[in-house]
Amino acid sequence: MTREVLLFGHVVGAILMGAGLIGVFLADLRSRQLERLALFAEAIRAIAVFYDGLVVPGALLLLGSGVWIIVAYGFDVLDTPWLAGMVGLFALEFVEGNTVTRRYFTRMRRLSREAVRRGQVTRELVAARAEHLPTFTHFLDLPVYLLIVSLGVVKPDDWTQFIVGGIAAVAVGAALTVFLPRLYPWTPSASGDSDAA
């Protein structure tokens, strides 16, 4: 019974995290289409809500249930490619998400609030919106998450899926980083109060 409860908690954690990452992706995409400063700030706030309300609780539930399952049922992580891949990618996502991506969107939220308070788009906000590394790590989140899920579902006996999937995830993240900002360039009006939304 304990194993079933742990597996259920693990699935719920994966669902919460996946839903949150999709929400963050869509809110960020919407923010890139907005010229009105107040609407942009609201989209950035939605990103924070998805992170704090879904991604973080989902990740913590995944972490707790995953460690418990590995320890309680004696999985040999290093000799199990699919499990080692899942653990390694989750650790990478956990660290990256809480050091680069989440901090970036927290800073974006602070800068957008300040811009709304001033009634105009600030240089700091424009510069932050144009940063490449947090944009890449943000767009890398979903492909890596999908790779983690695929490893858990398929459970390959070798490293082929991990390697090919990792290369594909980086390629998709890079493509999104290059093409989405060009497709939806963020060009706010000088006063931040354009009606183009």
N, CA, C and O atoms as a DFTB+ gen file, in Angstrom:
788 C
 N C O
     1  1       0.820      -1.209       0.000
     2  2       0.000       0.000       0.000
     3  2       0.859       1.266       0.000
     4  3       0.544       2.241      -0.683
     5  1       1.965       1.239       0.787
     6  2       2.843       2.406       0.846
     7  2       3.423       2.732      -0.520
     8  3       3.528       3.900      -0.896
     9  1       3.803       1.689      -1.267
    10  2       4.381       1.912      -2.596
    11  2       3.375       2.583      -3.515
    12  3       3.729       3.502      -4.254
    13  1       2.121       2.135      -3.479
    14  2       1.089       2.725      -4.330
    15  2       0.864       4.199      -3.978
    16  3       0.686       5.037      -4.861
    17  1       0.876       4.500      -2.679
    18  2       0.701       5.890      -2.246
    19  2       1.871       6.745      -2.733
    20  3       1.671       7.859      -3.216
    21  1       3.080       6.225      -2.607
    22  2       4.259       6.957      -3.076
    23  2       4.218       7.182      -4.585
    24  3       4.523       8.273      -5.066
    25  1       3.838       6.140      -5.330
    26  2       3.741       6.278      -6.787
    27  2       2.663       7.282      -7.168
    28  3       2.839       8.071      -8.096
    29  1       1.543       7.249      -6.443
    30  2       0.472       8.218      -6.714
    31  2       0.967       9.637      -6.433
    32  3       0.718      10.550      -7.220
    33  1       1.667       9.821      -5.310
    34  2       2.224      11.132      -5.000
    35  2       3.215      11.583      -6.052
    36  3       3.282      12.766      -6.386
    37  1       3.989      10.635      -6.579
    38  2       4.961      10.952      -7.627
    39  2       4.250      11.416      -8.901
    40  3       4.672      12.378      -9.541
    41  1       3.178      10.728      -9.256
    42  2       2.402      11.108     -10.451
    43  2       1.762      12.479     -10.253
    44  3       1.785      13.310     -11.161
    45  1       1.189      12.723      -9.073
    46  2       0.570      14.022      -8.789
    47  2       1.630      15.126      -8.879
    48  3       1.373      16.189      -9.445
    49  1       2.814      14.874      -8.325
    50  2       3.898      15.855      -8.427
    51  2       4.261      16.150      -9.872
    52  3       4.478      17.303     -10.244
    53  1       4.326      15.088     -10.695
    54  2       4.646      15.281     -12.114
    55  2       3.560      16.084     -12.825
    56  3       3.863      16.927     -13.669
    57  1       2.298      15.824     -12.486
    58  2       1.188      16.563     -13.103
    59  2       1.245      18.037     -12.708
    60  3       1.109      18.917     -13.558
    61  1       1.447      18.301     -11.423
    62  2       1.520      19.687     -10.957
    63  2       2.677      20.429     -11.626
    64  3       2.518      21.556     -12.096
    65  1       3.826      19.788     -11.662
    66  2       4.995      20.432     -12.250
    67  2       4.779      20.684     -13.742
    68  3       5.087      21.767     -14.240
    69  1       4.252      19.689     -14.453
    70  2       3.999      19.852     -15.882
    71  2       2.983      20.949     -16.164
    72  3       3.171      21.758     -17.073
    73  1       1.902      20.975     -15.381
    74  2       0.878      22.013     -15.560
    75  2       1.468      23.396     -15.308
    76  3       1.184      24.347     -16.037
    77  1       2.290      23.495     -14.268
    78  2       2.913      24.776     -13.965
    79  2       3.861      25.240     -15.056
    80  3       3.866      26.417     -15.417
    81  1       4.668      24.318     -15.588
    82  2       5.603      24.683     -16.651
    83  2       4.871      25.117     -17.918
    84  3       5.301      26.047     -18.599
    85  1       3.769      24.445     -18.232
    86  2       2.961      24.860     -19.386
    87  2       2.360      26.239     -19.138
    88  3       2.340      27.084     -20.032
    89  1       1.868      26.461     -17.916
    90  2       1.319      27.777     -17.568
    91  2       2.360      28.876     -17.672
    92  3       2.078      29.954     -18.196
    93  1       3.561      28.613     -17.178
    94  2       4.654      29.587     -17.261
    95  2       4.979      29.888     -18.723
    96  3       5.151      31.047     -19.101
    97  1       5.061      28.839     -19.539
    98  2       5.374      29.014     -20.959
    99  2       4.326      29.891     -21.641
   100  3       4.671      30.819     -22.374
   101  1       3.045      29.597     -21.400
   102  2       1.972      30.358     -22.047
   103  2       1.900      31.799     -21.537
   104  3       1.669      32.721     -22.320
   105  1       2.096      31.998     -20.231
   106  2       2.069      33.354     -19.682
   107  2       3.237      34.174     -20.231
   108  3       3.079      35.357     -20.532
   109  1       4.407      33.548     -20.361
   110  2       5.552      34.253     -20.919
   111  2       5.303      34.589     -22.388
   112  3       5.612      35.692     -22.839
   113  1       4.748      33.639     -23.127
   114  2       4.443      33.892     -24.533
   115  2       3.457      35.048     -24.664
   116  3       3.602      35.897     -25.543
   117  1       2.458      35.080     -23.792
   118  2       1.475      36.168     -23.814
   119  2       2.146      37.501     -23.472
   120  3       1.840      38.530     -24.073
   121  1       3.061      37.471     -22.503
   122  2       3.715      38.727     -22.113
   123  2       4.497      39.334     -23.270
   124  3       4.635      40.554     -23.358
   125  1       5.006      38.491     -24.152
   126  2       5.783      38.975     -25.293
   127  2       4.898      39.646     -26.346
   128  3       5.397      40.360     -27.216
   129  1       3.590      39.416     -26.266
   130  2       2.666      39.980     -27.251
   131  2       2.030      41.286     -26.779
   132  3       1.266      41.907     -27.517
   133  1       2.341      41.700     -25.561
   134  2       1.660      42.844     -24.967
   135  2       2.506      44.105     -25.035
   136  3       3.708      44.075     -24.770
   137  1       1.871      45.207     -25.389
   138  2       2.522      46.504     -25.364
   139  2       2.117      47.306     -24.142
   140  3       2.894      48.126     -23.651
   141  1       0.927      47.084     -23.653
   142  2       0.451      47.835     -22.484
   143  2       1.159      47.338     -21.239
   144  3       1.148      46.145     -20.934
   145  1       1.766      48.252     -20.536
   146  2       2.599      47.928     -19.391
   147  2       1.829      47.208     -18.290
   148  3       2.339      46.255     -17.700
   149  1       0.615      47.649     -18.010
   150  2      -0.169      47.013     -16.936
   151  2      -0.489      45.561     -17.279
   152  3      -0.443      44.693     -16.408
   153  1      -0.813      45.294     -18.541
   154  2      -1.101      43.923     -18.955
   155  2       0.159      43.067     -18.942
   156  3       0.118      41.893     -18.571
   157  1       1.279      43.660     -19.348
   158  2       2.557      42.951     -19.292
   159  2       2.880      42.565     -17.849
   160  3       3.270      41.428     -17.579
   161  1       2.721      43.498     -16.939
   162  2       2.999      43.226     -15.523
   163  2       2.092      42.125     -14.996
   164  3       2.524      41.305     -14.186
   165  1       0.849      42.093     -15.441
   166  2      -0.085      41.040     -15.011
   167  2       0.345      39.677     -15.551
   168  3       0.234      38.672     -14.848
   169  1       0.828      39.634     -16.779
   170  2       1.317      38.370     -17.346
   171  2       2.546      37.879     -16.583
   172  3       2.691      36.679     -16.347
   173  1       3.422      38.792     -16.202
   174  2       4.600      38.417     -15.414
   175  2       4.170      37.911     -14.033
   176  3       4.756      36.965     -13.506
   177  1       3.151      38.539     -13.451
   178  2       2.628      38.073     -12.164
   179  2       2.063      36.668     -12.296
   180  3       2.226      35.848     -11.393
   181  1       1.402      36.381     -13.407
   182  2       0.861      35.038     -13.641
   183  2       1.981      33.997     -13.690
   184  3       1.808      32.872     -13.222
   185  1       3.120      34.373     -14.254
   186  2       4.266      33.455     -14.278
   187  2       4.678      33.091     -12.861
   188  3       4.928      31.924     -12.560
   189  1       4.748      34.095     -11.990
   190  2       5.116      33.846     -10.593
   191  2       4.091      32.954      -9.907
   192  3       4.456      32.089      -9.111
   193  1       2.820      33.153     -10.207
   194  2       1.760      32.326      -9.616
   195  2       1.914      30.874     -10.060
   196  3       1.794      29.960      -9.244
   197  1       2.179      30.658     -11.344
   198  2       2.374      29.286     -11.837
   199  2       3.599      28.637     -11.201
   200  3       3.559      27.465     -10.826
   201  1       4.699      29.401     -11.077
   202  2       5.902      28.846     -10.452
   203  2       5.641      28.484      -8.990
   204  3       5.865      27.352      -8.562
   205  1       5.165      29.467      -8.245
   206  2       5.007      29.259      -6.802
   207  2       3.834      28.353      -6.455
   208  3       3.868      27.643      -5.450
   209  1       2.794      28.376      -7.289
   210  2       1.592      27.605      -6.979
   211  2       1.582      26.189      -7.514
   212  3       0.907      25.324      -6.954
   213  1       2.322      25.929      -8.597
   214  2       2.292      24.597      -9.203
   215  2       3.681      23.971      -9.370
   216  3       3.899      22.832      -8.958
   217  1       4.614      24.704      -9.969
   218  2       5.916      24.117     -10.260
   219  2       6.658      23.742      -8.978
   220  3       7.136      22.615      -8.849
   221  1       6.757      24.668      -8.038
   222  2       7.514      24.400      -6.809
   223  2       6.877      23.291      -5.971
   224  3       7.584      22.367      -5.568
   225  1       5.552      23.346      -5.687
   226  2       4.965      22.224      -4.937
   227  2       5.094      20.889      -5.665
   228  3       5.346      19.860      -5.039
   229  1       4.921      20.904      -6.989
   230  2       5.076      19.673      -7.767
   231  2       6.484      19.125      -7.684
   232  3       6.679      17.919      -7.528
   233  1       7.482      20.019      -7.789
   234  2       8.879      19.593      -7.708
   235  2       9.203      19.036      -6.325
   236  3       9.906      18.032      -6.212
   237  1       8.700      19.673      -5.282
   238  2       8.955      19.178      -3.921
   239  2       8.296      17.824      -3.690
   240  3       8.872      16.950      -3.043
   241  1       7.079      17.653      -4.222
   242  2       6.394      16.355      -4.103
   243  2       7.146      15.274      -4.879
   244  3       7.299      14.149      -4.404
   245  1       7.609      15.627      -6.070
   246  2       8.427      14.689      -6.853
   247  2       9.715      14.323      -6.122
   248  3      10.097      13.155      -6.066
   249  1      10.370      15.320      -5.572
   250  2      11.621      15.089      -4.861
   251  2      11.411      14.163      -3.662
   252  3      12.126      13.176      -3.491
   253  1      10.427      14.496      -2.844
   254  2      10.180      13.688      -1.647
   255  2       9.767      12.261      -1.952
   256  3      10.315      11.312      -1.390
   257  1       8.796      12.113      -2.846
   258  2       8.319      10.763      -3.168
   259  2       9.377       9.975      -3.935
   260  3       9.523       8.771      -3.727
   261  1      10.119      10.649      -4.823
   262  2      11.155       9.962      -5.594
   263  2      12.281       9.434      -4.721
   264  3      12.701       8.286      -4.865
   265  1      12.765      10.270      -3.818
   266  2      13.834       9.828      -2.902
   267  2      13.335       8.683      -2.032
   268  3      14.053       7.705      -1.821
   269  1      12.110       8.798      -1.527
   270  2      11.535       7.755      -0.676
   271  2      11.430       6.430      -1.432
   272  3      11.776       5.377      -0.897
   273  1      10.955       6.486      -2.673
   274  2      10.835       5.267      -3.491
   275  2      12.207       4.633      -3.726
   276  3      12.363       3.420      -3.587
   277  1      13.190       5.444      -4.078
   278  2      14.532       4.919      -4.358
   279  2      15.130       4.268      -3.114
   280  3      15.679       3.169      -3.185
   281  1      15.023       4.949      -1.977
   282  2      15.607       4.433      -0.733
   283  2      14.836       3.219      -0.222
   284  3      15.433       2.206       0.143
   285  1      13.512       3.324      -0.197
   286  2      12.692       2.259       0.395
   287  2      12.728       0.968      -0.411
   288  3      12.651      -0.123       0.154
   289  1      12.845       1.091      -1.733
   290  2      12.764      -0.106      -2.567
   291  2      14.095      -0.480      -3.211
   292  3      14.141      -1.309      -4.119
   293  1      15.167       0.131      -2.740
   294  2      16.506      -0.300      -3.099
   295  2      16.874      -0.188      -4.562
   296  3      17.582      -1.049      -5.086
   297  1      16.410       0.852      -5.233
   298  2      16.812       1.039      -6.629
   299  2      18.284       1.432      -6.686
   300  3      18.740       2.273      -5.912
   301  1      19.022       0.820      -7.605
   302  2      20.417       1.177      -7.822
   303  2      20.455       2.229      -8.927
   304  3      20.405       1.914     -10.116
   305  1      20.545       3.477      -8.504
   306  2      20.436       4.588      -9.450
   307  2      21.537       4.536     -10.504
   308  3      21.260       4.717     -11.690
   309  1      22.757       4.297     -10.099
   310  2      23.884       4.365     -11.027
   311  2      23.878       3.250     -12.065
   312  3      24.422       3.429     -13.154
   313  1      23.272       2.098     -11.753
   314  2      23.233       0.983     -12.701
   315  2      21.925       0.914     -13.485
   316  3      21.689      -0.051     -14.213
   317  1      21.081       1.919     -13.343
   318  2      19.791       1.943     -14.037
   319  2      19.732       3.212     -14.884
   320  3      19.410       4.282     -14.369
   321  1      20.042       3.103     -16.188
   322  2      20.153       4.311     -17.016
   323  2      18.935       5.236     -16.974
   324  3      19.087       6.450     -16.844
   325  1      17.727       4.671     -17.083
   326  2      16.541       5.534     -17.101
   327  2      16.372       6.273     -15.778
   328  3      15.975       7.438     -15.767
   329  1      16.669       5.608     -14.666
   330  2      16.524       6.237     -13.352
   331  2      17.628       7.263     -13.118
   332  3      17.373       8.353     -12.604
   333  1      18.848       6.912     -13.494
   334  2      19.958       7.866     -13.365
   335  2      19.690       9.111     -14.207
   336  3      19.961      10.232     -13.777
   337  1      19.158       8.902     -15.406
   338  2      18.811      10.038     -16.265
   339  2      17.741      10.912     -15.651
   340  3      17.847      12.139     -15.664
   341  1      16.699      10.277     -15.107
   342  2      15.622      11.041     -14.466
   343  2      16.141      11.837     -13.276
   344  3      15.832      13.020     -13.132
   345  1      16.928      11.190     -12.426
   346  2      17.458      11.850     -11.230
   347  2      18.383      12.999     -11.622
   348  3      18.287      14.098     -11.074
   349  1      19.278      12.738     -12.574
   350  2      20.214      13.774     -13.003
   351  2      19.518      14.972     -13.629
   352  3      19.841      16.118     -13.316
   353  1      18.565      14.706     -14.511
   354  2      17.843      15.801     -15.165
   355  2      16.967      16.568     -14.172
   356  3      16.857      17.792     -14.248
   357  1      16.345      15.838     -13.240
   358  2      15.523      16.513     -12.234
   359  2      16.398      17.420     -11.369
   360  3      16.019      18.554     -11.073
   361  1      17.572      16.918     -10.964
   362  2      18.480      17.734     -10.150
   363  2      18.915      18.980     -10.929
   364  3      18.962      20.079     -10.377
   365  1      19.233      18.798     -12.215
   366  2      19.616      19.930     -13.063
   367  2      18.484      20.946     -13.153
   368  3      18.710      22.146     -12.995
   369  1      17.267      20.471     -13.407
   370  2      16.099      21.354     -13.506
   371  2      15.817      22.056     -12.182
   372  3      15.476      23.238     -12.159
   373  1      15.960      21.325     -11.087
   374  2      15.676      21.883      -9.765
   375  2      16.646      23.031      -9.455
   376  3      16.239      24.096      -8.991
   377  1      17.918      22.793      -9.717
   378  2      18.933      23.821      -9.454
   379  2      18.756      24.995     -10.418
   380  3      18.727      26.151      -9.998
   381  1      18.640      24.693     -11.700
   382  2      18.483      25.758     -12.707
   383  2      17.211      26.559     -12.472
   384  3      17.217      27.787     -12.557
   385  1      16.126      25.864     -12.178
   386  2      14.847      26.543     -11.979
   387  2      14.852      27.488     -10.803
   388  3      14.160      28.506     -10.823
   389  1      15.628      27.167      -9.765
   390  2      15.649      28.004      -8.567
   391  2      16.821      28.973      -8.519
   392  3      16.909      29.787      -7.599
   393  1      17.722      28.902      -9.493
   394  2      18.839      29.835      -9.512
   395  2      18.787      30.799     -10.692
   396  3      19.148      31.967     -10.552
   397  1      18.345      30.327     -11.841
   398  2      18.326      31.191     -13.029
   399  2      16.903      31.626     -13.366
   400  3      16.583      32.813     -13.309
   401  1      16.058      30.671     -13.715
   402  2      14.738      30.999     -14.255
   403  2      13.836      31.689     -13.235
   404  3      13.278      32.751     -13.508
   405  1      13.697      31.084     -12.071
   406  2      12.785      31.664     -11.072
   407  2      13.270      33.029     -10.606
   408  3      12.468      33.950     -10.446
   409  1      14.562      33.169     -10.388
   410  2      15.109      34.470      -9.984
   411  2      14.906      35.518     -11.068
   412  3      14.633      36.683     -10.781
   413  1      15.043      35.083     -12.321
   414  2      14.831      36.017     -13.433
   415  2      13.405      36.537     -13.440
   416  3      13.179      37.742     -13.556
   417  1      12.439      35.631     -13.315
   418  2      11.048      36.082     -13.353
   419  2      10.661      36.852     -12.091
   420  3       9.765      37.695     -12.138
   421  1      11.320      36.577     -10.967
   422  2      11.107      37.379      -9.761
   423  2      11.612      38.804      -9.993
   424  3      10.966      39.776      -9.604
   425  1      12.779      38.908     -10.636
   426  2      13.318      40.236     -10.969
   427  2      12.434      40.945     -11.989
   428  3      12.203      42.150     -11.887
   429  1      11.934      40.186     -12.985
   430  2      11.031      40.777     -13.971
   431  2       9.760      41.299     -13.299
   432  3       9.247      42.356     -13.665
   433  1       9.264      40.563     -12.329
   434  2       8.057      40.997     -11.613
   435  2       8.331      42.299     -10.860
   436  3       7.516      43.221     -10.893
   437  1       9.481      42.374     -10.181
   438  2       9.841      43.588      -9.445
   439  2      10.011      44.768     -10.402
   440  3       9.521      45.864     -10.128
   441  1      10.707      44.547     -11.528
   442  2      10.939      45.617     -12.492
   443  2       9.638      46.072     -13.166
   444  3       9.455      47.261     -13.425
   445  1       8.740      45.127     -13.449
   446  2       7.473      45.517     -14.085
   447  2       6.595      46.299     -13.113
   448  3       5.905      47.235     -13.517
   449  1       6.617      45.922     -11.827
   450  2       5.872      46.700     -10.814
   451  2       6.409      48.125     -10.722
   452  3       5.651      49.092     -10.651
   453  1       7.739      48.229     -10.726
   454  2       8.361      49.549     -10.654
   455  2       7.997      50.381     -11.876
   456  3       7.724      51.575     -11.756
   457  1       7.991      49.758     -13.050
   458  2       7.626      50.477     -14.272
   459  2       6.173      50.936     -14.223
   460  3       5.858      52.051     -14.641
   461  1       5.283      50.078     -13.713
   462  2       3.873      50.472     -13.579
   463  2       3.753      51.637     -12.604
   464  3       2.986      52.572     -12.838
   465  1       4.509      51.581     -11.515
   466  2       4.467      52.661     -10.527
   467  2       4.923      53.982     -11.149
   468  3       4.352      55.036     -10.870
   469  1       5.951      53.919     -11.989
   470  2       6.450      55.131     -12.647
   471  2       5.574      55.566     -13.819
   472  3       5.596      56.726     -14.232
   473  1       4.808      54.622     -14.345
   474  2       3.951      54.945     -15.483
   475  2       4.666      54.907     -16.812
   476  3       4.161      55.438     -17.802
   477  1       5.849      54.281     -16.855
   478  2       6.589      54.168     -18.110
   479  2       7.535      52.976     -18.050
   480  3       7.946      52.539     -16.976
   481  1       7.864      52.470     -19.214
   482  2       8.786      51.349     -19.316
   483  2      10.187      51.846     -18.987
   484  3      10.635      52.859     -19.524
   485  1      10.877      51.130     -18.105
   486  2      12.224      51.537     -17.699
   487  2      13.278      50.832     -18.549
   488  3      13.021      49.789     -19.148
   489  1      14.456      51.420     -18.585
   490  2      15.570      50.799     -19.320
   491  2      15.938      49.450     -18.712
   492  3      16.283      48.511     -19.430
   493  1      15.862      49.361     -17.388
   494  2      16.186      48.111     -16.704
   495  2      15.244      46.986     -17.127
   496  3      15.669      45.846     -17.317
   497  1      13.970      47.317     -17.273
   498  2      12.985      46.314     -17.680
   499  2      13.249      45.848     -19.112
   500  3      13.201      44.651     -19.395
   501  1      13.524      46.778     -20.002
   502  2      13.820      46.429     -21.396
   503  2      15.077      45.563     -21.467
   504  3      15.113      44.580     -22.207
   505  1      16.109      45.926     -20.700
   506  2      17.356      45.155     -20.703
   507  2      17.140      43.752     -20.145
   508  3      17.676      42.780     -20.677
   509  1      16.355      43.647     -19.073
   510  2      16.084      42.336     -18.473
   511  2      15.296      41.455     -19.429
   512  3      15.556      40.256     -19.527
   513  1      14.340      42.036     -20.129
   514  2      13.512      41.265     -21.064
   515  2      14.349      40.696     -22.204
   516  3      13.988      39.677     -22.794
   517  1      15.465      41.351     -22.514
   518  2      16.292      40.936     -23.658
   519  2      17.392      39.948     -23.281
   520  3      18.152      39.527     -24.154
   521  1      17.502      39.566     -22.012
   522  2      18.572      38.661     -21.587
   523  2      18.396      37.283     -22.219
   524  3      17.285      36.756     -22.284
   525  1      19.507      36.705     -22.684
   526  2      19.445      35.446     -23.420
   527  2      19.489      34.196     -22.537
   528  3      18.736      33.252     -22.778
   529  1      20.359      34.173     -21.520
   530  2      20.500      32.968     -20.698
   531  2      19.200      32.577     -19.988
   532  3      18.798      31.416     -20.075
   533  1      18.525      33.502     -19.286
   534  2      17.271      33.097     -18.645
   535  2      16.183      32.726     -19.648
   536  3      15.324      31.891     -19.363
   537  1      16.226      33.347     -20.815
   538  2      15.260      32.987     -21.859
   539  2      15.498      31.553     -22.308
   540  3      14.551      30.782     -22.467
   541  1      16.766      31.193     -22.513
   542  2      17.101      29.831     -22.927
   543  2      16.723      28.811     -21.854
   544  3      16.094      27.797     -22.156
   545  1      17.105      29.076     -20.600
   546  2      16.789      28.107     -19.543
   547  2      15.284      27.961     -19.361
   548  3      14.793      26.871     -19.067
   549  1      14.558      29.053     -19.535
   550  2      13.097      28.993     -19.441
   551  2      12.514      28.130     -20.563
   552  3      11.642      27.296     -20.320
   553  1      12.998      28.334     -21.783
   554  2      12.488      27.554     -22.905
   555  2      13.001      26.114     -22.896
   556  3      12.450      25.257     -23.587
   557  1      14.044      25.846     -22.126
   558  2      14.562      24.486     -21.992
   559  2      13.741      23.644     -21.002
   560  3      13.772      22.415     -21.055
   561  1      13.008      24.314     -20.099
   562  2      12.278      23.609     -19.040
   563  2      11.325      22.535     -19.571
   564  3      11.376      21.391     -19.122
   565  1      10.469      22.886     -20.508
   566  2       9.477      21.919     -21.011
   567  2      10.104      20.745     -21.761
   568  3       9.727      19.604     -21.493
   569  1      11.042      20.963     -22.686
   570  2      11.665      19.797     -23.344
   571  2      12.368      18.859     -22.368
   572  3      12.289      17.641     -22.523
   573  1      13.051      19.404     -21.368
   574  2      13.720      18.550     -20.388
   575  2      12.692      17.803     -19.543
   576  3      12.870      16.623     -19.240
   577  1      11.618      18.492     -19.165
   578  2      10.549      17.831     -18.414
   579  2       9.976      16.659     -19.216
   580  3       9.760      15.578     -18.668
   581  1       9.734      16.870     -20.497
   582  2       9.209      15.798     -21.346
   583  2      10.203      14.639     -21.454
   584  3       9.796      13.478     -21.509
   585  1      11.497      14.945     -21.486
   586  2      12.513      13.886     -21.512
   587  2      12.485      13.089     -20.209
   588  3      12.584      11.862     -20.233
   589  1      12.353      13.766     -19.089
   590  2      12.264      13.076     -17.793
   591  2      11.068      12.128     -17.778
   592  3      11.191      10.970     -17.379
   593  1       9.915      12.624     -18.212
   594  2       8.704      11.795     -18.243
   595  2       8.894      10.608     -19.188
   596  3       8.499       9.488     -18.865
   597  1       9.494      10.849     -20.350
   598  2       9.684       9.753     -21.314
   599  2      10.597       8.671     -20.748
   600  3      10.367       7.486     -20.990
   601  1      11.630       9.060     -19.998
   602  2      12.511       8.068     -19.377
   603  2      11.757       7.224     -18.359
   604  3      11.970       6.015     -18.271
   605  1      10.874       7.861     -17.585
   606  2      10.099       7.135     -16.590
   607  2       9.059       6.218     -17.196
   608  3       8.725       5.189     -16.609
   609  1       8.546       6.571     -18.351
   610  2       7.515       5.751     -19.001
   611  2       8.150       4.595     -19.784
   612  3       7.718       3.450     -19.647
   613  1       9.156       4.879     -20.591
   614  2       9.768       3.870     -21.458
   615  2      10.738       2.969     -20.691
   616  3      10.840       1.777     -20.979
   617  1      11.452       3.543     -19.712
   618  2      12.438       2.811     -18.907
   619  2      13.469       2.074     -19.777
   620  3      13.574       0.849     -19.700
   621  1      14.225       2.802     -20.599
   622  2      15.212       2.140     -21.473
   623  2      16.351       1.521     -20.661
   624  3      16.693       1.994     -19.577
   625  1      16.924       0.461     -21.210
   626  2      18.020      -0.246     -20.542
   627  2      19.398       0.324     -20.873
   628  3      20.402      -0.086     -20.291
   629  1      19.440       1.273     -21.812
   630  2      20.720       1.884     -22.156
   631  2      20.567       3.410     -22.167
   632  3      19.516       3.948     -21.816
   633  1      21.634       4.086     -22.575
   634  2      21.667       5.552     -22.503
   635  2      21.236       6.239     -23.798
   636  3      21.276       7.466     -23.887
   637  1      20.823       5.458     -24.808
   638  2      20.501       6.053     -26.110
   639  2      19.387       7.090     -26.012
   640  3      19.526       8.199     -26.527
   641  1      18.296       6.740     -25.360
   642  2      17.164       7.674     -25.264
   643  2      17.561       8.936     -24.500
   644  3      17.152      10.040     -24.861
   645  1      18.350       8.771     -23.456
   646  2      18.811       9.919     -22.679
   647  2      19.658      10.856     -23.534
   648  3      19.455      12.070     -23.516
   649  1      20.604      10.297     -24.280
   650  2      21.511      11.112     -25.091
   651  2      20.767      11.791     -26.235
   652  3      20.889      13.000     -26.431
   653  1      19.995      11.007     -26.991
   654  2      19.242      11.580     -28.120
   655  2      18.218      12.590     -27.614
   656  3      18.065      13.669     -28.187
   657  1      17.517      12.233     -26.535
   658  2      16.528      13.142     -25.965
   659  2      17.158      14.412     -25.422
   660  3      16.580      15.492     -25.542
   661  1      18.348      14.292     -24.821
   662  2      19.040      15.472     -24.309
   663  2      19.445      16.424     -25.421
   664  3      19.293      17.641     -25.305
   665  1      19.962      15.851     -26.501
   666  2      20.338      16.675     -27.655
   667  2      19.095      17.350     -28.243
   668  3      19.125      18.534     -28.580
   669  1      18.004      16.588     -28.363
   670  2      16.757      17.151     -28.892
   671  2      16.214      18.250     -27.986
   672  3      15.732      19.272     -28.475
   673  1      16.288      18.049     -26.669
   674  2      15.778      19.048     -25.721
   675  2      16.557      20.354     -25.836
   676  3      15.969      21.436     -25.840
   677  1      17.884      20.250     -25.928
   678  2      18.714      21.450     -26.075
   679  2      18.418      22.142     -27.406
   680  3      18.360      23.370     -27.475
   681  1      18.231      21.344     -28.464
   682  2      17.926      21.913     -29.784
   683  2      16.580      22.631     -29.774
   684  3      16.454      23.726     -30.323
   685  1      15.578      22.019     -29.155
   686  2      14.256      22.654     -29.078
   687  2      14.330      23.926     -28.236
   688  3      13.780      24.960     -28.615
   689  1      15.018      23.846     -27.082
   690  2      15.173      25.034     -26.235
   691  2      15.872      26.164     -26.971
   692  3      15.467      27.322     -26.863
   693  1      16.933      25.831     -27.727
   694  2      17.662      26.844     -28.492
   695  2      16.791      27.434     -29.598
   696  3      16.800      28.644     -29.828
   697  1      16.035      26.567     -30.282
   698  2      15.154      27.049     -31.354
   699  2      14.085      27.993     -30.814
   700  3      13.806      29.033     -31.411
   701  1      13.487      27.624     -29.674
   702  2      12.485      28.501     -29.052
   703  2      13.105      29.827     -28.638
   704  3      12.481      30.878     -28.782
   705  1      14.331      29.784     -28.125
   706  2      15.023      31.002     -27.683
   707  2      15.293      31.936     -28.861
   708  3      15.207      33.156     -28.724
   709  1      15.616      31.364     -30.007
   710  2      15.931      32.176     -31.186
   711  2      14.658      32.675     -31.877
   712  3      14.547      33.855     -32.208
   713  1      13.699      31.768     -32.092
   714  2      12.567      32.109     -32.948
   715  2      11.385      32.773     -32.245
   716  3      10.756      33.659     -32.824
   717  1      11.066      32.373     -31.019
   718  2       9.903      32.982     -30.371
   719  2      10.071      34.476     -30.108
   720  3       9.140      35.234     -30.377
   721  1      11.215      34.936     -29.595
   722  2      11.362      36.387     -29.436
   723  2      11.300      37.154     -30.761
   724  3      10.906      38.320     -30.791
   725  1      11.694      36.489     -31.858
   726  2      11.579      37.150     -33.162
   727  2      10.137      37.136     -33.656
   728  3       9.670      38.088     -34.281
   729  1       9.447      36.050     -33.368
   730  2       8.051      35.940     -33.775
   731  2       7.171      36.882     -32.969
   732  3       6.231      37.484     -33.489
   733  1       7.500      36.996     -31.674
   734  2       6.739      37.875     -30.777
   735  2       7.702      38.834     -30.074
   736  3       7.944      38.694     -28.875
   737  1       8.249      39.799     -30.803
   738  2       9.187      40.731     -30.160
   739  2       8.447      41.638     -29.178
   740  3       7.363      42.144     -29.469
   741  1       9.057      41.830     -28.014
   742  2       8.419      42.691     -27.022
   743  2       8.815      44.125     -27.308
   744  3       9.951      44.524     -27.052
   745  1       7.888      44.898     -27.836
   746  2       8.138      46.283     -28.189
   747  2       7.099      47.149     -27.501
   748  3       6.113      47.552     -28.117
   749  1       7.319      47.434     -26.229
   750  2       6.342      48.249     -25.502
   751  2       6.352      49.677     -25.992
   752  3       7.365      50.174     -26.483
   753  1       5.211      50.333     -25.853
   754  2       5.157      51.751     -26.192
   755  2       5.939      52.521     -25.143
   756  3       6.124      52.038     -24.026
   757  1       6.389      53.693     -25.488
   758  2       7.244      54.484     -24.592
   759  2       6.551      54.744     -23.256
   760  3       7.192      54.707     -22.206
   761  1       5.263      55.004     -23.292
   762  2       4.539      55.279     -22.047
   763  2       3.977      54.021     -21.417
   764  3       3.517      54.035     -20.275
   765  1       4.018      52.931     -22.172
   766  2       3.514      51.689     -21.634
   767  2       2.012      51.594     -21.622
   768  3       1.469      50.700     -20.974
   769  1       1.298      52.495     -22.325
   770  2      -0.161      52.466     -22.240
   771  2      -0.833      52.339     -23.596
   772  3      -1.954      52.812     -23.783
   773  1      -0.149      51.698     -24.548
   774  2      -0.745      51.460     -25.855
   775  2      -1.945      50.545     -25.734
   776  3      -2.041      49.755     -24.795
   777  1      -2.855      50.651     -26.678
   778  2      -4.039      49.793     -26.678
   779  2      -3.808      48.500     -27.420
   780  3      -4.725      47.681     -27.493
   781  1      -2.623      48.269     -27.979
   782  2      -2.349      47.051     -28.738
   783  2      -2.157      45.888     -27.779
   784  3      -1.058      45.680     -27.264
   785  1      -3.201      45.142     -27.539
   786  2      -3.138      43.990     -26.652
   787  2      -4.023      42.925     -27.216
   788  3      -4.136      41.845     -26.637
